[in-house]
Amino acid sequence: MSRYLSTLLIALFLLTGCSSKTVNPPAEEGNPKSHVKPFEYEYDYIIHALYYKDHGKYANAYVLFEELYKKTENLEYKIEALKLLIGMQQYEEAYRQLTTLLKRYPKNAELYRLLAVTDLKLKKVDEALESAKKALALEPDNIQDIDLVASIYLLNGAFQKAYDTYNSYYIRHHDDESVVKMASILYHKLKNPQKTIQLLETHSKMIGCGERVCVFLAELYRRNNDLESLASVYARLYDSTGATEYAQKAAEIYAYQKQFGKAVKLLESSGADDNLLLAIYKQTKTFDKAAKLAKRLYDETLDPVWLAEYGILLYEAAPKKDDPKLLAKVIRNLSKAFKEGVSDPLYYNYLGYLLIDHDIDVQWGIELVKKALKLEPDSAFYIDSLAWGHYKLGECKKAYSEMEKVIKKLGLEDEEIKSHWNKIQKCRSRKK
C-alpha cells in the first residue's frame, strides 16, 4: 500500500465518519482538486482498488482507479492508475495519457516525473531528461526530482552534471543523503578519491558525523590503510550514534598502534570490550584498575577465569608483595578458581611459583607447576618454576638439571632466570 493511499484512506475515514459518502474541498483556481466531484461509493472503490493492488492484480486495480478518476476528477486517482499502467509495462499508453493530462495540468511535477520514467522505458533518454528537468523546475527542493535528473545524467555518462545537480541541492540543504550521493559520484565515476575524502570530512566536521556519511568515509580510509584517520572516524561515529561497535573498532586500532591512552578512554566510556580493556590495563601495568575490572567481570558472569585473573592482578598491583594478608587472599582466590573449573597451566604455574618463591608451601607449589607442565611440557618458564622449587628444597642437582633446559631455550637475558641460574649453580657447587 502506497504512503499516499494509506494517508488518503485515513483521511476518508475522518471525512466520511465511516459512511460511504465523501466531503470534497472547496474549489480553488489552479488546484487540481478544485474539479473534484462527490461520488457516493468512493470509499468502497478505494477499498477494492487497494485490495487488488496489494494482491498483484494491477489490471483490476487500474480499472477501479480509472473509474474513481472519471467519477470524481480527482487527479490523485489518475496518478495511481498511471503508476499501475507503467507497472504493467504499458508504456505507450501511459505516454499517451500523460502527454494529454499535462496539457490540462502543466504545473504538476508528479506527472512530469511519471513521464520521465515512461520516456526512459521507451528509450527516449533526451525526452526523459527534459521531463525530469521540468519536474525539478516546479519542485526545486524535492530530492526525488534531484535523483531523477542526476540518474539520467549518470545514464548518459554526464557524471559532472550529475554531481552538480546534487551539489545545487546540497548547497541549500547540507543533508547527509545528497552529500553521500555526491561522494559516490566523485569516487566511483569521477575517480577522485582525495576530493571525496575532503568533501565527507568537511561535511562531518561542520554538519555532523552521520552514520551513512562516516561509514563511507571509514571505508575510504580502510582502503587507503590510513589507520589513524580510520580510528578517528570510528570514534566520531561512536560519539554521534552511541553504537559501541564503533568504539570497539576505534579502540582496537588505537591498541594496535600502541596508543593505549586513547583506547582506554574509549573503552572506559563505552564499555564496548572489557576483554580488550583488561588486556590494555595489563599491558600498561595498570594493575589496580585491572584487578577491579576482573572482579567486576567475575561478579557479573561467575566465570572462574576472571576470579583467577583477579587473584593474579591483586598480587601484581600490591606495592608490598610479601604481605601475609595479600598472599592469603591471592591463594584463596586462585584455589577457588581451580575448584570452580579453571585448569589453565598459566594459573597453575602462577600459584605454584608464588607458593615456592615466598616459601609458603614449596611441595604444593611443585605439584601445581607439574600440573602446568603436563599441559605444556616445553614451557621454559614452567621448567624454571620447577627448578626453583627443587632449589628451595635443597635439591640442587635436580634444580641444576632442570635449569640447564631453561638456559638452552631462553639464555640469560631475563634477569629473574639469570638470578635463579646463579643461585642454583652456587648451590650445586656447595653440594659437590
KEROKOL-381785 format. One record per residue (C-alpha): y, x, z; residue number from 1; residue in three letters. Coordinates in steps of 0.5 Angstrom, whole numbers, plus 500, padded with zeros to 3 digits. Example, Ala and Ser with C-alpha at 12.3 -4.5 7.8 and 13.67 -1.06 7.14 Angstrom:
2
+-----+-----+-----+-------+------+
|  c2 |  c1 |  c3 | rolum | miro |
+-----+-----+-----+-------+------+
| 491 | 525 | 516 |     1 |  ALA |
| 498 | 527 | 514 |     2 |  SER |
+-----+-----+-----+-------+------+
***
This chain:
432
+-----+-----+-----+-------+------+
|  c2 |  c1 |  c3 | rolum | miro |
+-----+-----+-----+-------+------+
| 500 | 500 | 500 |     1 |  MET |
| 507 | 503 | 498 |     2 |  SER |
| 512 | 504 | 503 |     3 |  ARG |
| 517 | 499 | 499 |     4 |  TYR |
| 512 | 494 | 499 |     5 |  LEU |
| 510 | 495 | 507 |     6 |  SER |
| 517 | 494 | 508 |     7 |  THR |
| 518 | 488 | 504 |     8 |  LEU |
| 512 | 485 | 507 |     9 |  LEU |
| 515 | 485 | 514 |    10 |  ILE |
| 522 | 483 | 511 |    11 |  ALA |
| 519 | 477 | 508 |    12 |  LEU |
| 515 | 475 | 515 |    13 |  PHE |
| 522 | 476 | 518 |    14 |  LEU |
| 526 | 472 | 513 |    15 |  LEU |
| 521 | 466 | 512 |    16 |  THR |
| 519 | 465 | 519 |    17 |  GLY |
| 512 | 465 | 517 |    18 |  CYS |
| 513 | 460 | 512 |    19 |  SER |
| 511 | 460 | 504 |    20 |  SER |
| 519 | 460 | 502 |    21 |  LYS |
| 524 | 466 | 502 |    22 |  THR |
| 531 | 466 | 503 |    23 |  VAL |
| 535 | 470 | 498 |    24 |  ASN |
| 541 | 475 | 499 |    25 |  PRO |
| 548 | 472 | 496 |    26 |  PRO |
| 550 | 474 | 489 |    27 |  ALA |
| 554 | 481 | 488 |    28 |  GLU |
| 556 | 483 | 482 |    29 |  GLU |
| 553 | 489 | 479 |    30 |  GLY |
| 547 | 488 | 484 |    31 |  ASN |
| 540 | 487 | 481 |    32 |  PRO |
| 538 | 483 | 487 |    33 |  LYS |
| 544 | 478 | 485 |    34 |  SER |
| 540 | 475 | 480 |    35 |  HIS |
| 534 | 473 | 485 |    36 |  VAL |
| 532 | 466 | 485 |    37 |  LYS |
| 528 | 462 | 490 |    38 |  PRO |
| 520 | 462 | 489 |    39 |  PHE |
| 516 | 457 | 493 |    40 |  GLU |
| 510 | 461 | 493 |    41 |  TYR |
| 513 | 468 | 493 |    42 |  GLU |
| 509 | 471 | 500 |    43 |  TYR |
| 502 | 468 | 497 |    44 |  ASP |
| 503 | 472 | 491 |    45 |  TYR |
| 505 | 478 | 494 |    46 |  ILE |
| 499 | 478 | 499 |    47 |  ILE |
| 494 | 477 | 493 |    48 |  HIS |
| 498 | 483 | 489 |    49 |  ALA |
| 497 | 488 | 495 |    50 |  LEU |
| 490 | 486 | 495 |    51 |  TYR |
| 489 | 487 | 488 |    52 |  TYR |
| 493 | 494 | 488 |    53 |  LYS |
| 489 | 496 | 495 |    54 |  ASP |
| 482 | 495 | 491 |    55 |  HIS |
| 484 | 498 | 485 |    56 |  GLY |
| 485 | 492 | 481 |    57 |  LYS |
| 491 | 494 | 478 |    58 |  TYR |
| 491 | 489 | 472 |    59 |  ALA |
| 490 | 483 | 476 |    60 |  ASN |
| 496 | 486 | 481 |    61 |  ALA |
| 500 | 488 | 475 |    62 |  TYR |
| 500 | 480 | 472 |    63 |  VAL |
| 502 | 478 | 479 |    64 |  LEU |
| 508 | 483 | 480 |    65 |  PHE |
| 510 | 481 | 473 |    66 |  GLU |
| 510 | 473 | 475 |    67 |  GLU |
| 514 | 475 | 481 |    68 |  LEU |
| 519 | 478 | 477 |    69 |  TYR |
| 519 | 472 | 472 |    70 |  LYS |
| 520 | 467 | 478 |    71 |  LYS |
| 525 | 471 | 482 |    72 |  THR |
| 528 | 476 | 477 |    73 |  GLU |
| 528 | 481 | 483 |    74 |  ASN |
| 528 | 488 | 480 |    75 |  LEU |
| 523 | 491 | 485 |    76 |  GLU |
| 517 | 487 | 483 |    77 |  TYR |
| 518 | 489 | 476 |    78 |  LYS |
| 519 | 496 | 478 |    79 |  ILE |
| 512 | 495 | 482 |    80 |  GLU |
| 509 | 492 | 475 |    81 |  ALA |
| 511 | 498 | 471 |    82 |  LEU |
| 508 | 503 | 476 |    83 |  LYS |
| 502 | 500 | 475 |    84 |  LEU |
| 502 | 500 | 468 |    85 |  LEU |
| 503 | 507 | 468 |    86 |  ILE |
| 497 | 508 | 473 |    87 |  GLY |
| 493 | 504 | 467 |    88 |  MET |
| 496 | 509 | 462 |    89 |  GLN |
| 499 | 504 | 458 |    90 |  GLN |
| 505 | 509 | 457 |    91 |  TYR |
| 507 | 506 | 450 |    92 |  GLU |
| 508 | 499 | 453 |    93 |  GLU |
| 511 | 502 | 459 |    94 |  ALA |
| 516 | 506 | 455 |    95 |  TYR |
| 518 | 500 | 451 |    96 |  ARG |
| 519 | 495 | 457 |    97 |  GLN |
| 523 | 501 | 461 |    98 |  LEU |
| 528 | 502 | 455 |    99 |  THR |
| 529 | 495 | 455 |   100 |  THR |
| 530 | 494 | 462 |   101 |  LEU |
| 535 | 500 | 462 |   102 |  LEU |
| 540 | 496 | 457 |   103 |  LYS |
| 540 | 491 | 463 |   104 |  ARG |
| 540 | 496 | 469 |   105 |  TYR |
| 544 | 502 | 466 |   106 |  PRO |
| 545 | 505 | 473 |   107 |  LYS |
| 538 | 504 | 476 |   108 |  ASN |
| 536 | 511 | 478 |   109 |  ALA |
| 528 | 509 | 479 |   110 |  GLU |
| 528 | 506 | 472 |   111 |  LEU |
| 530 | 513 | 469 |   112 |  TYR |
| 525 | 516 | 474 |   113 |  ARG |
| 519 | 512 | 471 |   114 |  LEU |
| 522 | 513 | 464 |   115 |  LEU |
| 522 | 521 | 465 |   116 |  ALA |
| 515 | 520 | 468 |   117 |  VAL |
| 513 | 516 | 462 |   118 |  THR |
| 516 | 521 | 457 |   119 |  ASP |
| 512 | 526 | 460 |   120 |  LEU |
| 506 | 522 | 459 |   121 |  LYS |
| 508 | 521 | 452 |   122 |  LEU |
| 509 | 529 | 451 |   123 |  LYS |
| 517 | 527 | 450 |   124 |  LYS |
| 519 | 533 | 454 |   125 |  VAL |
| 526 | 534 | 452 |   126 |  ASP |
| 527 | 526 | 453 |   127 |  GLU |
| 524 | 526 | 460 |   128 |  ALA |
| 529 | 532 | 462 |   129 |  LEU |
| 535 | 527 | 459 |   130 |  GLU |
| 532 | 521 | 463 |   131 |  SER |
| 531 | 525 | 469 |   132 |  ALA |
| 538 | 528 | 469 |   133 |  LYS |
| 541 | 521 | 468 |   134 |  LYS |
| 537 | 519 | 475 |   135 |  ALA |
| 540 | 525 | 478 |   136 |  LEU |
| 547 | 524 | 476 |   137 |  ALA |
| 546 | 517 | 479 |   138 |  LEU |
| 543 | 520 | 486 |   139 |  GLU |
| 545 | 527 | 486 |   140 |  PRO |
| 543 | 527 | 493 |   141 |  ASP |
| 536 | 524 | 492 |   142 |  ASN |
| 530 | 530 | 493 |   143 |  ILE |
| 526 | 526 | 488 |   144 |  GLN |
| 531 | 527 | 482 |   145 |  ASP |
| 531 | 534 | 484 |   146 |  ILE |
| 524 | 535 | 484 |   147 |  ASP |
| 523 | 531 | 477 |   148 |  LEU |
| 529 | 535 | 474 |   149 |  VAL |
| 526 | 542 | 477 |   150 |  ALA |
| 519 | 540 | 475 |   151 |  SER |
| 521 | 539 | 468 |   152 |  ILE |
| 525 | 546 | 467 |   153 |  TYR |
| 518 | 549 | 470 |   154 |  LEU |
| 514 | 546 | 465 |   155 |  LEU |
| 519 | 549 | 459 |   156 |  ASN |
| 519 | 556 | 462 |   157 |  GLY |
| 526 | 555 | 464 |   158 |  ALA |
| 525 | 558 | 471 |   159 |  PHE |
| 532 | 560 | 473 |   160 |  GLN |
| 535 | 553 | 471 |   161 |  LYS |
| 529 | 550 | 476 |   162 |  ALA |
| 532 | 555 | 481 |   163 |  TYR |
| 539 | 553 | 480 |   164 |  ASP |
| 537 | 546 | 480 |   165 |  THR |
| 534 | 546 | 487 |   166 |  TYR |
| 540 | 551 | 489 |   167 |  ASN |
| 545 | 546 | 488 |   168 |  SER |
| 542 | 541 | 493 |   169 |  TYR |
| 541 | 547 | 498 |   170 |  TYR |
| 548 | 549 | 498 |   171 |  ILE |
| 550 | 542 | 500 |   172 |  ARG |
| 544 | 540 | 505 |   173 |  HIS |
| 541 | 547 | 507 |   174 |  HIS |
| 534 | 544 | 508 |   175 |  ASP |
| 527 | 547 | 509 |   176 |  ASP |
| 524 | 543 | 503 |   177 |  GLU |
| 529 | 546 | 498 |   178 |  SER |
| 529 | 553 | 500 |   179 |  VAL |
| 521 | 553 | 500 |   180 |  VAL |
| 521 | 551 | 493 |   181 |  LYS |
| 527 | 556 | 491 |   182 |  MET |
| 523 | 561 | 494 |   183 |  ALA |
| 516 | 559 | 491 |   184 |  SER |
| 520 | 560 | 484 |   185 |  ILE |
| 523 | 566 | 486 |   186 |  LEU |
| 517 | 569 | 488 |   187 |  TYR |
| 512 | 566 | 483 |   188 |  HIS |
| 516 | 565 | 477 |   189 |  LYS |
| 522 | 570 | 477 |   190 |  LEU |
| 518 | 575 | 480 |   191 |  LYS |
| 523 | 578 | 485 |   192 |  ASN |
| 519 | 578 | 492 |   193 |  PRO |
| 525 | 582 | 495 |   194 |  GLN |
| 530 | 577 | 494 |   195 |  LYS |
| 525 | 572 | 496 |   196 |  THR |
| 525 | 575 | 503 |   197 |  ILE |
| 532 | 576 | 503 |   198 |  GLN |
| 533 | 568 | 502 |   199 |  LEU |
| 528 | 566 | 507 |   200 |  LEU |
| 530 | 571 | 512 |   201 |  GLU |
| 538 | 568 | 511 |   202 |  THR |
| 535 | 561 | 512 |   203 |  HIS |
| 531 | 562 | 518 |   204 |  SER |
| 537 | 566 | 522 |   205 |  LYS |
| 542 | 561 | 520 |   206 |  MET |
| 539 | 555 | 520 |   207 |  ILE |
| 532 | 556 | 524 |   208 |  GLY |
| 525 | 558 | 523 |   209 |  CYS |
| 522 | 552 | 521 |   210 |  GLY |
| 514 | 552 | 520 |   211 |  GLU |
| 514 | 552 | 512 |   212 |  ARG |
| 520 | 557 | 512 |   213 |  VAL |
| 517 | 562 | 516 |   214 |  CYS |
| 510 | 561 | 515 |   215 |  VAL |
| 512 | 563 | 507 |   216 |  PHE |
| 516 | 569 | 510 |   217 |  LEU |
| 510 | 571 | 514 |   218 |  ALA |
| 505 | 571 | 508 |   219 |  GLU |
| 510 | 576 | 504 |   220 |  LEU |
| 511 | 581 | 510 |   221 |  TYR |
| 503 | 581 | 510 |   222 |  ARG |
| 502 | 582 | 503 |   223 |  ARG |
| 507 | 588 | 504 |   224 |  ASN |
| 503 | 590 | 510 |   225 |  ASN |
| 510 | 590 | 514 |   226 |  ASP |
| 507 | 589 | 521 |   227 |  LEU |
| 514 | 590 | 525 |   228 |  GLU |
| 517 | 584 | 521 |   229 |  SER |
| 511 | 580 | 521 |   230 |  LEU |
| 510 | 580 | 528 |   231 |  ALA |
| 518 | 579 | 529 |   232 |  SER |
| 517 | 572 | 524 |   233 |  VAL |
| 511 | 570 | 528 |   234 |  TYR |
| 515 | 571 | 535 |   235 |  ALA |
| 520 | 567 | 532 |   236 |  ARG |
| 515 | 562 | 530 |   237 |  LEU |
| 513 | 561 | 537 |   238 |  TYR |
| 520 | 560 | 539 |   239 |  ASP |
| 521 | 555 | 534 |   240 |  SER |
| 514 | 551 | 534 |   241 |  THR |
| 512 | 553 | 541 |   242 |  GLY |
| 505 | 554 | 538 |   243 |  ALA |
| 501 | 559 | 542 |   244 |  THR |
| 497 | 561 | 536 |   245 |  GLU |
| 504 | 565 | 533 |   246 |  TYR |
| 505 | 568 | 540 |   247 |  ALA |
| 498 | 571 | 540 |   248 |  GLN |
| 499 | 573 | 533 |   249 |  LYS |
| 505 | 577 | 534 |   250 |  ALA |
| 502 | 580 | 541 |   251 |  ALA |
| 496 | 583 | 537 |   252 |  GLU |
| 501 | 586 | 532 |   253 |  ILE |
| 505 | 589 | 538 |   254 |  TYR |
| 499 | 591 | 542 |   255 |  ALA |
| 496 | 595 | 535 |   256 |  TYR |
| 503 | 598 | 534 |   257 |  GLN |
| 503 | 600 | 542 |   258 |  LYS |
| 509 | 596 | 543 |   259 |  GLN |
| 506 | 594 | 550 |   260 |  PHE |
| 512 | 591 | 553 |   261 |  GLY |
| 514 | 586 | 547 |   262 |  LYS |
| 506 | 584 | 547 |   263 |  ALA |
| 506 | 583 | 555 |   264 |  VAL |
| 513 | 579 | 554 |   265 |  LYS |
| 510 | 574 | 549 |   266 |  LEU |
| 503 | 573 | 552 |   267 |  LEU |
| 506 | 572 | 559 |   268 |  GLU |
| 511 | 567 | 557 |   269 |  SER |
| 506 | 563 | 552 |   270 |  SER |
| 499 | 564 | 556 |   271 |  GLY |
| 496 | 565 | 549 |   272 |  ALA |
| 491 | 570 | 550 |   273 |  ASP |
| 489 | 572 | 557 |   274 |  ASP |
| 484 | 577 | 555 |   275 |  ASN |
| 489 | 581 | 551 |   276 |  LEU |
| 494 | 581 | 556 |   277 |  LEU |
| 489 | 583 | 561 |   278 |  LEU |
| 487 | 589 | 556 |   279 |  ALA |
| 494 | 591 | 556 |   280 |  ILE |
| 495 | 591 | 563 |   281 |  TYR |
| 489 | 596 | 564 |   282 |  LYS |
| 491 | 600 | 558 |   283 |  GLN |
| 498 | 601 | 561 |   284 |  THR |
| 495 | 602 | 568 |   285 |  LYS |
| 499 | 595 | 571 |   286 |  THR |
| 493 | 594 | 575 |   287 |  PHE |
| 497 | 590 | 581 |   288 |  ASP |
| 498 | 585 | 575 |   289 |  LYS |
| 491 | 586 | 572 |   290 |  ALA |
| 488 | 584 | 579 |   291 |  ALA |
| 492 | 578 | 580 |   292 |  LYS |
| 490 | 575 | 573 |   293 |  LEU |
| 483 | 577 | 573 |   294 |  ALA |
| 483 | 573 | 580 |   295 |  LYS |
| 486 | 567 | 577 |   296 |  ARG |
| 481 | 567 | 571 |   297 |  LEU |
| 475 | 567 | 576 |   298 |  TYR |
| 478 | 561 | 580 |   299 |  ASP |
| 479 | 557 | 573 |   300 |  GLU |
| 473 | 559 | 570 |   301 |  THR |
| 468 | 561 | 575 |   302 |  LEU |
| 465 | 566 | 570 |   303 |  ASP |
| 463 | 572 | 575 |   304 |  PRO |
| 465 | 577 | 570 |   305 |  VAL |
| 472 | 576 | 572 |   306 |  TRP |
| 470 | 577 | 579 |   307 |  LEU |
| 467 | 584 | 577 |   308 |  ALA |
| 474 | 585 | 574 |   309 |  GLU |
| 478 | 583 | 580 |   310 |  TYR |
| 474 | 588 | 584 |   311 |  GLY |
| 475 | 594 | 580 |   312 |  ILE |
| 482 | 592 | 579 |   313 |  LEU |
| 483 | 592 | 586 |   314 |  LEU |
| 481 | 599 | 587 |   315 |  TYR |
| 485 | 601 | 581 |   316 |  GLU |
| 491 | 598 | 584 |   317 |  ALA |
| 491 | 601 | 591 |   318 |  ALA |
| 495 | 606 | 593 |   319 |  PRO |
| 490 | 608 | 599 |   320 |  LYS |
| 483 | 608 | 596 |   321 |  LYS |
| 480 | 610 | 602 |   322 |  ASP |
| 482 | 604 | 606 |   323 |  ASP |
| 476 | 601 | 609 |   324 |  PRO |
| 478 | 594 | 608 |   325 |  LYS |
| 480 | 595 | 601 |   326 |  LEU |
| 473 | 599 | 600 |   327 |  LEU |
| 469 | 593 | 603 |   328 |  ALA |
| 473 | 588 | 599 |   329 |  LYS |
| 471 | 591 | 593 |   330 |  VAL |
| 464 | 592 | 595 |   331 |  ILE |
| 464 | 585 | 597 |   332 |  ARG |
| 467 | 582 | 590 |   333 |  ASN |
| 462 | 586 | 586 |   334 |  LEU |
| 456 | 585 | 590 |   335 |  SER |
| 458 | 577 | 589 |   336 |  LYS |
| 459 | 578 | 581 |   337 |  ALA |
| 452 | 581 | 581 |   338 |  PHE |
| 449 | 575 | 585 |   339 |  LYS |
| 452 | 570 | 580 |   340 |  GLU |
| 449 | 573 | 574 |   341 |  GLY |
| 453 | 580 | 572 |   342 |  VAL |
| 448 | 585 | 569 |   343 |  SER |
| 453 | 590 | 565 |   344 |  ASP |
| 452 | 597 | 566 |   345 |  PRO |
| 459 | 598 | 567 |   346 |  LEU |
| 460 | 595 | 573 |   347 |  TYR |
| 453 | 597 | 576 |   348 |  TYR |
| 456 | 604 | 575 |   349 |  ASN |
| 463 | 603 | 578 |   350 |  TYR |
| 460 | 600 | 584 |   351 |  LEU |
| 455 | 606 | 584 |   352 |  GLY |
| 460 | 611 | 584 |   353 |  TYR |
| 464 | 608 | 589 |   354 |  LEU |
| 459 | 608 | 594 |   355 |  LEU |
| 457 | 615 | 592 |   356 |  ILE |
| 464 | 618 | 592 |   357 |  ASP |
| 466 | 615 | 598 |   358 |  HIS |
| 459 | 617 | 602 |   359 |  ASP |
| 458 | 609 | 604 |   360 |  ILE |
| 451 | 609 | 601 |   361 |  ASP |
| 449 | 614 | 597 |   362 |  VAL |
| 442 | 612 | 596 |   363 |  GLN |
| 444 | 605 | 594 |   364 |  TRP |
| 449 | 608 | 589 |   365 |  GLY |
| 444 | 612 | 586 |   366 |  ILE |
| 440 | 605 | 585 |   367 |  GLU |
| 446 | 602 | 582 |   368 |  LEU |
| 447 | 608 | 577 |   369 |  VAL |
| 440 | 608 | 575 |   370 |  LYS |
| 440 | 601 | 573 |   371 |  LYS |
| 446 | 602 | 569 |   372 |  ALA |
| 442 | 608 | 565 |   373 |  LEU |
| 436 | 603 | 564 |   374 |  LYS |
| 441 | 599 | 560 |   375 |  LEU |
| 445 | 605 | 557 |   376 |  GLU |
| 441 | 611 | 558 |   377 |  PRO |
| 445 | 616 | 553 |   378 |  ASP |
| 452 | 615 | 557 |   379 |  SER |
| 454 | 621 | 559 |   380 |  ALA |
| 459 | 618 | 565 |   381 |  PHE |
| 453 | 615 | 568 |   382 |  TYR |
| 449 | 621 | 568 |   383 |  ILE |
| 455 | 624 | 571 |   384 |  ASP |
| 455 | 619 | 577 |   385 |  SER |
| 447 | 620 | 578 |   386 |  LEU |
| 448 | 628 | 578 |   387 |  ALA |
| 454 | 627 | 583 |   388 |  TRP |
| 449 | 622 | 587 |   389 |  GLY |
| 444 | 628 | 588 |   390 |  HIS |
| 449 | 633 | 590 |   391 |  TYR |
| 452 | 628 | 595 |   392 |  LYS |
| 444 | 628 | 598 |   393 |  LEU |
| 444 | 636 | 597 |   394 |  GLY |
| 439 | 635 | 591 |   395 |  GLU |
| 443 | 641 | 588 |   396 |  CYS |
| 437 | 642 | 583 |   397 |  LYS |
| 437 | 635 | 580 |   398 |  LYS |
| 444 | 635 | 580 |   399 |  ALA |
| 445 | 641 | 576 |   400 |  TYR |
| 439 | 639 | 571 |   401 |  SER |
| 443 | 632 | 570 |   402 |  GLU |
| 450 | 635 | 570 |   403 |  MET |
| 448 | 640 | 564 |   404 |  GLU |
| 446 | 634 | 560 |   405 |  LYS |
| 453 | 632 | 561 |   406 |  VAL |
| 457 | 638 | 559 |   407 |  ILE |
| 453 | 639 | 553 |   408 |  LYS |
| 455 | 632 | 551 |   409 |  LYS |
| 463 | 632 | 553 |   410 |  LEU |
| 464 | 639 | 555 |   411 |  GLY |
| 469 | 641 | 561 |   412 |  LEU |
| 476 | 637 | 558 |   413 |  GLU |
| 475 | 632 | 563 |   414 |  ASP |
| 478 | 634 | 570 |   415 |  GLU |
| 473 | 630 | 574 |   416 |  GLU |
| 467 | 632 | 570 |   417 |  ILE |
| 470 | 640 | 571 |   418 |  LYS |
| 470 | 639 | 578 |   419 |  SER |
| 463 | 636 | 579 |   420 |  HIS |
| 460 | 642 | 575 |   421 |  TRP |
| 464 | 647 | 579 |   422 |  ASN |
| 461 | 644 | 586 |   423 |  LYS |
| 454 | 643 | 583 |   424 |  ILE |
| 454 | 650 | 580 |   425 |  GLN |
| 456 | 653 | 587 |   426 |  LYS |
| 451 | 648 | 591 |   427 |  CYS |
| 445 | 651 | 586 |   428 |  ARG |
| 447 | 658 | 588 |   429 |  SER |
| 447 | 657 | 595 |   430 |  ARG |
| 440 | 654 | 595 |   431 |  LYS |
| 438 | 659 | 591 |   432 |  LYS |
+-----+-----+-----+-------+------+
***
